[in-house]
Amino acid sequence: MNTSDIIYRLSKREPTILGMDEFLQFGVLVPLVEKDNELHVLFEVRSQNLRRQPGEICFPGGRIEEGDSTPEQAAKRETAEELGILTEQIMNVQPLDYMVSQFGTIIYPYVGFLDEKLELRPNPSEVAEVFTVPLSFFKNNQPDVYNIHFKVEPEPTFPFDAIIGGENYNWQPRKMEEHFYYFEDRVIWGLTAKILHHLVDVLNQ
């Protein structure tokens, strides 16, 4: 392989995230609906029958499947399935920044609008209930932010003798911020709150 071969191979590829094929990828929608002459954010409460995070507050969305042409299509498909509507009834969909988590997942969030007169039929196997919160609440109230710290713990067979510093190697500590919004008797936190906070930042720019 010569210089020309290397330049040709590199020039013909589109850079992406290293190891992206190994990431789980999800499309998520932030539904906005006009209610009482004011924009509201629509949330789901996850069914107690779900294996992961039962009873937690979230946005509609789910894993990107082979039949999904884009992350946006996945977000719309999942939203339609969970809320019992048609994908065509999700209007003016716009992307937010995608998120690469520390846990091997990539989240593609979008904002979309639902007609206030639209009749929702939530899928009971996934959604226990839906509710809305005025968007102004999130614009006027900063979330509480807490840090989760991660400890680096190499496996027992890690080759410490092969690295400078050995067992005393100075691993860089890692942390993750968790956001919490409190609205009436609802606690909105985690990824859902992080996406909300990002949306508010974008709207305030």
Stockholm file with secondary structure:
# STOCKHOLM 1.0

chainA/1-205         MNTSDIIYRLSKREPTILGMDEFLQFGVLVPLVEKDNELHVLFEVRSQNLRRQPGEICFPGGRIEEGDSTPEQAAKRETAEELGILTEQIMNVQPLDYMVSQFGTIIYPYVGFLDEKLELRPNPSEVAEVFTVPLSFFKNNQPDVYNIHFKVEPEPTFPFDAIIGGENYNWQPRKMEEHFYYFEDRVIWGLTAKILHHLVDVLNQ
#=GR chainA/1-205 SS CCHHHHHHHHHTSCCCCTTGGGSEEEEEEEEEEEETTEEEEEEEEECTTCSSSTTCEECSEEECCTTCSSHHHHHHHHHHHHHTCCGGGSEEEEECCCEECTTSEEEEEEEEEECTTCCCCCCTTTEEEEEEEEHHHHHHSCCEEEEEEECCCCCTTCCGGGSTTGGGCCCCCEEEEEEEEEETTEEEEHHHHHHHHHHHHHHHC
#=GC SS_cons         CCHHHHHHHHHTSCCCCTTGGGSEEEEEEEEEEEETTEEEEEEEEECTTCSSSTTCEECSEEECCTTCSSHHHHHHHHHHHHHTCCGGGSEEEEECCCEECTTSEEEEEEEEEECTTCCCCCCTTTEEEEEEEEHHHHHHSCCEEEEEEECCCCCTTCCGGGSTTGGGCCCCCEEEEEEEEEETTEEEEHHHHHHHHHHHHHHHC
//
